[in-house]
Amino acid sequence: MNQITVLEAVTAFAPWLEPTDAELDAIELEMPAILADVDLLDAQITAMDRPANELDARRIRRARHRALTARRALSNQTAASVPGGAA
């Protein structure tokens, strides 16, 4: 019975818990980096399930490179949008 009252209390405030448009825009901006991080984690988890081999090492290295490239692009895009940034 306690769970029902907690659920009612949580859903009663649901409209105020929704993300704002600015937060959704920030998530959309970061989505390529998030997806690259997910791919890196997938490669690492896959490599944990079996003995180490060159193919897994290459897959992790490529996924890490894609994640770093996505983070760099996000960082450059964010820095370019900030007024008065570094010259």
C-alpha positions, -999 to 999 in steps of 0.1 A, spaced: 0 0 0 29 24 7 40 20 -29 7 33 -42 9 65 -22 45 71 -33 35 66 -69 6 90 -65 29 116 -49 54 113 -77 29 115 -105 12 144 -89 43 166 -96 52 151 -130 45 183 -151 71 202 -131 97 174 -135 98 175 -173 130 187 -189 130 223 -202 135 231 -239 171 243 -231 179 210 -213 165 190 -243 186 211 -267 217 204 -246 210 167 -246 206 168 -284 238 187 -288 257 161 -267 240 130 -284 269 122 -308 293 121 -278 269 100 -257 264 75 -285 302 72 -291 306 66 -253 279 39 -255 298 22 -284 330 23 -264 313 7 -235 298 -20 -258 332 -28 -272 348 -30 -237 320 -52 -224 322 -75 -254 360 -79 -248 354 -88 -212 334 -119 -221 362 -137 -239 400 -140 -240 419 -110 -252 426 -109 -289 438 -84 -315 403 -78 -330 388 -68 -297 418 -45 -290 413 -29 -324 376 -25 -319 382 -8 -285 409 15 -299 386 26 -328 356 31 -304 379 52 -281 390 73 -310 354 79 -321 345 89 -285 374 113 -283 366 128 -317 330 133 -307 341 149 -274 365 172 -292 338 183 -317 314 190 -288 341 209 -269 349 230 -300 313 236 -308 306 247 -272 337 270 -271 327 286 -304 292 294 -291 305 311 -260 309 349 -266 343 363 -256 361 330 -258 398 325 -261 414 341 -291 
